[in-house]
Amino acid sequence: MKMKMIKCVAEEDYEKFTYFFLRNRNEFDDVYPILDTVGSIYTMISETNILLFYDNDKVIAAMSYSYGTRECNFEDKHIVFIDCSLIENKYRKSYLFIRGFQEVVRHMAEENKDCKEVRFYAYRHHKYIHRLYKKFATVIEEKEGYFGLQDVFSVEFDRLVTYLGRFK
C-alpha cells in the first residue's frame, strides 16, 4: 500500500474529512450523536489543522492538530496538540501507524520550527491505544472528556522523532 498524506486547504478536502469523520465516528464511542459529531467537526475545521491520509483515492485516516493549546488560547505554539486521530478499522496496523506518524512528525517539523513538545489524549477505556501511547509518552494530566476519563500524554518533540526513527 502506498499511503499519501495531504493537509486540508480546499473545500473539497474539508468535505472529504467531514464524510470520513461521519462514517467513522462510532470508533470513538458506540453512541456519538450526530449533532455532537457535527459540532466536533465544526470545531476541528475552525480551530485546527487537518491531515488526510489516502490509500489511492480513498481516505483511510484523518488527524487534527493545533500549534498551542486551547487552555492558553493557542499562544503556546511550541506545543503541538493532536486533537483527534482516526484510522479506518481495517487499516489499523502498527506499520501504518508508524509510517503515518513519521510523516506527521516530518510535516510538523517543516511547518513549525519552534515545536518542542507533542501532546495528545487517550480515553482510558481504549486500552490498546492507551498502552500504545505509553510506549513513547508520559501521562501529564487526567480529565473528564466527552466519552469518559482521558489521560493527556506528552512527549518531547526530539524524543518522539528518535523513537519513530527506530522503525525503518
Backbone as CSV, one residue per row, in Angstrom:
resi,resn,N_x,N_y,N_z,CA_x,CA_y,CA_z,C_x,C_y,C_z
1,MET,0.838,-1.178,0.000,0.000,0.000,0.000,0.886,1.244,0.000
2,LYS,0.533,2.194,-0.809,1.238,3.478,-0.889,0.351,4.530,-0.233
3,MET,0.742,4.956,0.959,-0.039,5.948,1.683,0.402,7.349,1.279
4,LYS,-0.566,8.249,1.137,-0.286,9.646,0.805,-0.972,10.517,1.859
5,MET,-0.272,11.562,2.306,-0.822,12.478,3.302,-0.965,13.868,2.682
6,ILE,-2.105,14.505,2.925,-2.291,15.889,2.475,-2.888,16.711,3.614
7,LYS,-2.570,17.994,3.619,-3.173,18.910,4.580,-4.408,19.522,3.931
8,CYS,-5.496,19.580,4.668,-6.722,20.178,4.146,-6.526,21.673,3.940
9,VAL,-6.817,22.129,2.735,-6.754,23.557,2.423,-7.968,24.001,1.613
10,ALA,-8.529,23.120,0.821,-9.646,23.456,-0.061,-10.961,22.899,0.494
11,GLU,-12.051,23.466,0.030,-13.379,22.988,0.436,-13.520,21.480,0.217
12,GLU,-13.022,21.001,-0.920,-13.115,19.575,-1.234,-12.404,18.721,-0.184
13,ASP,-11.253,19.205,0.319,-10.527,18.476,1.361,-11.364,18.381,2.633
14,TYR,-11.941,19.515,3.042,-12.749,19.528,4.262,-14.010,18.682,4.098
15,GLU,-14.536,18.654,2.895,-15.698,17.813,2.624,-15.337,16.335,2.789
16,LYS,-14.196,15.945,2.251,-13.747,14.548,2.400,-13.502,14.207,3.860
17,PHE,-12.914,15.151,4.604,-12.709,14.932,6.035,-14.045,14.738,6.740
18,THR,-15.010,15.595,6.438,-16.317,15.527,7.080,-16.990,14.185,6.822
19,TYR,-16.995,13.740,5.582,-17.605,12.442,5.259,-16.886,11.310,5.983
20,PHE,-15.558,11.340,5.984,-14.783,10.298,6.659,-15.096,10.277,8.156
21,PHE,-15.109,11.445,8.777,-15.361,11.521,10.213,-16.769,11.025,10.540
22,LEU,-17.744,11.436,9.755,-19.116,10.984,9.991,-19.243,9.468,9.863
23,ARG,-18.606,8.897,8.854,-18.675,7.444,8.640,-17.998,6.656,9.750
24,ASN,-16.989,7.236,10.376,-16.186,6.502,11.351,-16.332,7.005,12.786
25,ARG,-17.316,7.847,13.041,-17.448,8.471,14.359,-17.666,7.477,15.486
26,ASN,-18.258,6.343,15.197,-18.516,5.371,16.258,-17.257,4.653,16.728
27,GLU,-16.127,4.925,16.095,-14.851,4.396,16.596,-14.493,5.059,17.924
28,PHE,-14.992,6.266,18.164,-14.757,6.955,19.433,-15.614,6.350,20.534
29,ASP,-16.854,6.076,20.194,-17.788,5.516,21.155,-18.965,4.951,20.366
30,ASP,-19.607,3.948,20.924,-20.736,3.337,20.224,-21.858,4.331,19.973
31,VAL,-21.991,5.314,20.847,-23.043,6.310,20.704,-22.382,7.680,20.631
32,TYR,-22.301,8.219,19.416,-21.763,9.565,19.195,-22.839,10.301,18.409
33,PRO,-23.739,10.991,19.102,-24.889,11.610,18.442,-24.468,12.525,17.286
34,ILE,-25.281,12.568,16.271,-24.956,13.310,15.055,-24.749,14.803,15.328
35,LEU,-25.560,15.414,16.182,-25.387,16.842,16.468,-24.060,17.117,17.173
36,ASP,-23.672,16.235,18.081,-22.374,16.386,18.746,-21.241,16.170,17.753
37,THR,-21.428,15.239,16.848,-20.421,14.978,15.821,-20.240,16.195,14.926
38,VAL,-21.335,16.776,14.501,-21.270,17.973,13.652,-20.574,19.111,14.407
39,GLY,-20.855,19.253,15.689,-20.187,20.268,16.493,-18.684,20.022,16.574
40,SER,-18.274,18.770,16.735,-16.845,18.423,16.771,-16.183,18.738,15.437
41,ILE,-16.862,18.405,14.353,-16.315,18.689,13.023,-16.136,20.196,12.842
42,TYR,-17.140,20.970,13.240,-17.043,22.429,13.129,-15.837,22.956,13.917
43,THR,-15.667,22.487,15.142,-14.547,22.933,15.972,-13.216,22.571,15.328
44,MET,-13.099,21.338,14.838,-11.835,20.925,14.220,-11.522,21.747,12.973
45,ILE,-12.513,21.965,12.132,-12.275,22.733,10.903,-11.919,24.183,11.233
46,SER,-12.550,24.762,12.235,-12.329,26.179,12.531,-11.108,26.434,13.419
47,GLU,-10.681,25.458,14.227,-9.600,25.708,15.190,-8.327,24.906,14.970
48,THR,-8.361,23.900,14.113,-7.180,23.035,13.986,-6.762,22.882,12.524
49,ASN,-5.595,22.309,12.355,-5.136,21.870,11.034,-5.576,20.423,10.884
50,ILE,-5.918,20.042,9.678,-6.404,18.681,9.451,-5.579,18.031,8.351
51,LEU,-5.136,16.810,8.638,-4.418,15.996,7.660,-5.297,14.828,7.257
52,LEU,-5.274,14.507,5.971,-5.960,13.323,5.455,-4.916,12.346,4.941
53,PHE,-5.159,11.067,5.152,-4.266,10.015,4.688,-5.044,9.163,3.689
54,TYR,-4.425,8.942,2.546,-5.082,8.228,1.450,-4.388,6.917,1.135
55,ASP,-5.184,5.938,0.745,-4.728,4.730,0.069,-5.351,4.848,-1.318
56,ASN,-4.529,5.182,-2.303,-5.006,5.555,-3.630,-5.924,6.772,-3.490
57,ASP,-7.184,6.667,-3.897,-8.089,7.812,-3.808,-9.016,7.740,-2.598
58,LYS,-8.802,6.781,-1.738,-9.691,6.564,-0.597,-9.070,7.134,0.680
59,VAL,-9.847,7.960,1.410,-9.399,8.461,2.707,-9.478,7.303,3.702
60,ILE,-8.343,7.013,4.345,-8.295,5.905,5.307,-8.017,6.379,6.730
61,ALA,-7.600,7.645,6.872,-7.315,8.182,8.199,-7.357,9.702,8.143
62,ALA,-7.538,10.296,9.320,-7.529,11.758,9.448,-6.951,12.121,10.807
63,MET,-6.334,13.276,10.855,-5.780,13.774,12.112,-5.982,15.283,12.161
64,SER,-6.362,15.777,13.339,-6.438,17.222,13.527,-5.466,17.604,14.635
65,TYR,-4.830,18.756,14.464,-3.832,19.208,15.430,-3.772,20.728,15.412
66,SER,-3.233,21.274,16.492,-3.049,22.721,16.579,-1.670,23.005,17.164
67,TYR,-1.157,24.166,16.820,0.050,24.655,17.473,-0.423,25.525,18.619
68,GLY,-0.216,25.050,19.818,-0.722,25.692,21.011,-1.930,24.943,21.539
69,THR,-2.294,25.265,22.759,-3.410,24.592,23.425,-4.574,25.557,23.616
70,ARG,-5.771,25.017,23.660,-6.965,25.848,23.882,-6.860,26.583,25.219
71,GLU,-6.317,25.890,26.243,-6.211,26.487,27.578,-5.375,27.765,27.573
72,CYS,-4.435,27.872,26.658,-3.569,29.058,26.561,-3.888,29.884,25.316
73,ASN,-5.116,29.731,24.808,-5.565,30.476,23.618,-4.611,30.307,22.427
74,PHE,-4.008,29.144,22.323,-3.116,28.773,21.217,-1.868,29.653,21.143
75,GLU,-1.512,30.284,22.256,-0.318,31.131,22.276,0.954,30.334,22.558
76,ASP,0.846,29.166,23.157,1.999,28.315,23.468,2.332,27.449,22.243
77,LYS,2.756,28.099,21.188,2.943,27.454,19.878,4.076,26.440,19.836
78,HIS,4.875,26.355,20.877,5.927,25.342,20.931,5.342,23.959,21.228
79,ILE,4.049,23.927,21.584,3.355,22.666,21.856,2.442,22.340,20.676
80,VAL,2.582,21.139,20.146,1.637,20.636,19.154,0.636,19.787,19.916
81,PHE,-0.643,20.087,19.748,-1.672,19.279,20.387,-2.431,18.523,19.308
82,ILE,-2.329,17.205,19.355,-3.080,16.351,18.427,-4.451,16.137,19.053
83,ASP,-5.428,16.755,18.443,-6.777,16.772,18.986,-7.544,15.498,18.639
84,CYS,-7.284,14.970,17.471,-8.053,13.821,17.004,-7.221,13.024,16.006
85,SER,-7.270,11.730,16.160,-6.640,10.840,15.189,-7.594,9.674,14.968
86,LEU,-7.933,9.431,13.724,-8.938,8.420,13.401,-8.473,7.620,12.196
87,ILE,-8.360,6.317,12.385,-7.932,5.413,11.312,-9.044,4.408,11.064
88,GLU,-9.403,4.248,9.803,-10.417,3.256,9.455,-9.981,1.894,9.988
89,ASN,-10.916,1.182,10.552,-10.620,-0.048,11.284,-9.744,-1.042,10.507
90,LYS,-10.036,-1.279,9.259,-9.285,-2.306,8.518,-7.847,-1.888,8.205
91,TYR,-7.490,-0.625,8.444,-6.129,-0.145,8.197,-5.318,0.002,9.485
92,ARG,-5.856,-0.459,10.579,-5.158,-0.327,11.861,-4.100,-1.414,11.998
93,LYS,-2.943,-1.091,11.516,-1.795,-1.985,11.623,-0.644,-1.145,12.144
94,SER,0.220,-1.751,12.929,1.314,-0.973,13.521,2.188,-0.334,12.448
95,TYR,2.378,-1.017,11.324,3.181,-0.468,10.229,2.586,0.856,9.740
96,LEU,1.291,0.872,9.523,0.627,2.075,9.040,0.684,3.189,10.088
97,PHE,0.478,2.837,11.344,0.546,3.832,12.415,1.931,4.486,12.447
98,ILE,2.973,3.680,12.410,4.345,4.205,12.468,4.637,5.063,11.245
99,ARG,4.345,4.559,10.047,4.611,5.329,8.822,3.827,6.639,8.812
100,GLY,2.581,6.574,9.202,1.773,7.782,9.244,2.302,8.775,10.268
101,PHE,2.679,8.291,11.449,3.198,9.166,12.490,4.538,9.777,12.071
102,GLN,5.368,9.005,11.369,6.635,9.546,10.856,6.378,10.693,9.884
103,GLU,5.418,10.516,8.995,5.063,11.577,8.045,4.536,12.820,8.767
104,VAL,3.692,12.605,9.776,3.133,13.717,10.542,4.245,14.505,11.220
105,VAL,5.173,13.805,11.849,6.272,14.470,12.564,7.157,15.244,11.588
106,ARG,7.449,14.669,10.434,8.226,15.390,9.408,7.494,16.665,8.979
107,HIS,6.215,16.520,8.739,5.384,17.660,8.335,5.407,18.754,9.405
108,MET,5.227,18.380,10.662,5.207,19.353,11.751,6.558,20.048,11.910
109,ALA,7.644,19.302,11.739,8.987,19.887,11.853,9.215,20.937,10.770
110,GLU,8.686,20.685,9.575,8.811,21.664,8.486,7.891,22.862,8.703
111,GLU,6.725,22.610,9.220,5.707,23.644,9.366,5.976,24.572,10.566
112,ASN,6.542,24.028,11.644,6.759,24.809,12.863,8.124,24.461,13.457
113,LYS,9.107,25.264,13.158,10.486,25.024,13.634,10.604,25.163,15.147
114,ASP,9.627,25.809,15.794,9.686,26.033,17.241,9.053,24.911,18.060
115,CYS,8.602,23.855,17.402,7.917,22.766,18.082,8.871,22.035,19.045
116,LYS,8.491,21.969,20.313,9.312,21.322,21.342,8.609,20.161,22.032
117,GLU,7.285,20.145,21.950,6.516,19.149,22.693,5.282,18.746,21.889
118,VAL,4.911,17.474,22.008,3.690,16.968,21.373,2.791,16.437,22.485
119,ARG,1.539,16.833,22.444,0.540,16.345,23.408,-0.635,15.744,22.658
120,PHE,-1.263,14.784,23.294,-2.442,14.126,22.741,-3.130,13.422,23.892
121,TYR,-4.324,12.954,23.684,-5.016,12.261,24.763,-5.551,10.924,24.290
122,ALA,-5.848,10.088,25.276,-6.490,8.801,25.007,-7.494,8.540,26.120
123,TYR,-8.652,8.065,25.733,-9.636,7.656,26.728,-9.168,6.373,27.382
124,ARG,-9.364,6.282,28.659,-8.897,5.100,29.402,-9.578,3.816,28.944
125,HIS,-10.799,3.899,28.495,-11.483,2.679,28.062,-10.961,2.170,26.709
126,HIS,-10.152,2.965,26.009,-9.481,2.493,24.795,-8.124,1.937,25.200
127,LYS,-8.141,0.764,25.793,-6.950,0.193,26.427,-5.791,-0.034,25.456
128,TYR,-6.070,-0.490,24.245,-4.991,-0.728,23.276,-4.264,0.575,22.945
129,ILE,-5.003,1.623,22.656,-4.404,2.919,22.308,-3.637,3.468,23.507
130,HIS,-4.216,3.317,24.670,-3.579,3.796,25.898,-2.214,3.113,26.084
131,ARG,-2.175,1.804,25.938,-0.901,1.059,26.070,0.096,1.479,24.996
132,LEU,-0.383,1.688,23.792,0.484,2.105,22.686,1.146,3.445,22.992
133,TYR,0.380,4.411,23.422,0.918,5.742,23.703,1.914,5.723,24.859
134,LYS,1.690,4.855,25.838,2.603,4.773,26.983,3.998,4.277,26.592
135,LYS,4.126,3.707,25.409,5.440,3.238,24.946,6.389,4.392,24.658
136,PHE,5.848,5.575,24.357,6.725,6.674,23.970,6.360,8.026,24.606
137,ALA,5.321,8.061,25.424,4.903,9.331,26.030,4.517,9.120,27.488
138,THR,4.405,10.223,28.208,4.100,10.213,29.637,2.765,10.906,29.885
139,VAL,1.985,10.349,30.789,0.722,10.983,31.176,1.053,12.194,32.044
140,ILE,0.515,13.369,31.660,0.780,14.586,32.425,-0.475,15.149,33.084
141,GLU,-1.629,14.620,32.696,-2.884,15.148,33.229,-3.984,14.136,32.968
142,GLU,-4.969,14.139,33.832,-6.180,13.369,33.562,-7.356,14.317,33.675
143,LYS,-8.337,14.082,32.813,-9.521,14.934,32.857,-10.715,14.160,32.322
144,GLU,-11.875,14.681,32.631,-13.108,14.086,32.154,-13.356,14.592,30.741
145,GLY,-13.505,13.674,29.788,-13.783,14.026,28.407,-15.208,13.672,28.049
146,TYR,-15.545,13.884,26.814,-16.903,13.644,26.335,-17.324,12.183,26.525
147,PHE,-16.380,11.253,26.316,-16.697,9.828,26.389,-16.153,9.152,27.636
148,GLY,-15.737,9.915,28.633,-15.228,9.336,29.865,-13.889,9.929,30.260
149,LEU,-13.205,9.238,31.161,-11.925,9.707,31.672,-10.847,9.569,30.599
150,GLN,-10.064,10.635,30.448,-8.997,10.611,29.458,-7.687,11.068,30.095
151,ASP,-6.611,10.499,29.607,-5.280,10.902,30.021,-4.663,11.734,28.916
152,VAL,-4.024,12.839,29.307,-3.289,13.676,28.363,-1.833,13.226,28.423
153,PHE,-1.295,12.888,27.270,0.082,12.428,27.149,0.955,13.555,26.620
154,SER,2.232,13.487,26.958,3.199,14.453,26.464,4.506,13.736,26.139
155,VAL,5.158,14.214,25.078,6.483,13.716,24.716,7.251,14.875,24.086
156,GLU,8.534,14.968,24.417,9.373,15.983,23.780,9.447,15.665,22.296
157,PHE,9.402,16.705,21.479,9.382,16.512,20.030,10.600,15.711,19.558
158,ASP,11.785,16.073,20.023,13.003,15.363,19.609,12.989,13.903,20.040
159,ARG,12.444,13.638,21.215,12.350,12.246,21.700,11.403,11.432,20.813
160,LEU,10.303,12.047,20.392,9.358,11.363,19.504,10.010,11.068,18.157
161,VAL,10.745,12.028,17.613,11.457,11.822,16.346,12.423,10.640,16.478
162,THR,13.162,10.598,17.583,14.115,9.500,17.820,13.385,8.158,17.937
163,TYR,12.293,8.133,18.684,11.524,6.890,18.855,11.015,6.382,17.505
164,LEU,10.418,7.264,16.724,9.869,6.846,15.438,10.958,6.485,14.441
165,GLY,12.139,7.101,14.576,13.259,6.817,13.681,13.807,5.417,13.840
166,ARG,13.504,4.760,14.940,13.961,3.368,15.156,13.310,2.401,14.176
167,PHE,12.183,2.797,13.624,11.429,1.919,12.732,11.705,2.316,11.277
168,LYS,12.309,1.444,10.562,12.667,1.735,9.157,11.685,1.129,8.209
